[in-house]
Amino acid sequence: MAKRRSINSRAKRVEVSVQQYLWPNTTFAGNSKRPAFEDQDVCGMDYQGDFWWGEVKNYSRETINNLGGTWKALEGALEQANNAIDRNKHVWQQYTEKRPKAFAVLWEKGSRDDNKRLVMLEHIGMLIVIKLTDFKKKFIDYGTELC
């Protein structure tokens, strides 16, 4: 069994990887590569200037299965992101009046395959799951059209 410290360290490294992948070269307080705020794993703006807050999970396949599968793991993370946004209005209202959009990232432990790095978000009134690479292309960089 891995020590708690190494698990937390790996989780933070994955959060930094996701943050820097979605929003390259972003820095926060103290020149950190990820938000210092504990309720906020990753954050940034899309091409339209809308804010996004995300929850990142780095689980083993066994843990994902124990949670009820990929959908359930992502659903729980998305709920956690939405709750964090609601709890922390005082933080995001400093930058915008519009509530940030929530998303959840599931990065399977040890995965080097883009198909195992998934994002769940609400789009047109329904939950969707897409690859992290597609999320960046279609929602962060180029627009919200799903082709």
Summary of the structure (lengths in Angstrom):
residues: 147
radius of gyration: 14.8
end to end distance: 42.8
largest distance: 44.5
contacts: 419
relative contact order: 0.15
helix: 43%
strand: 21%
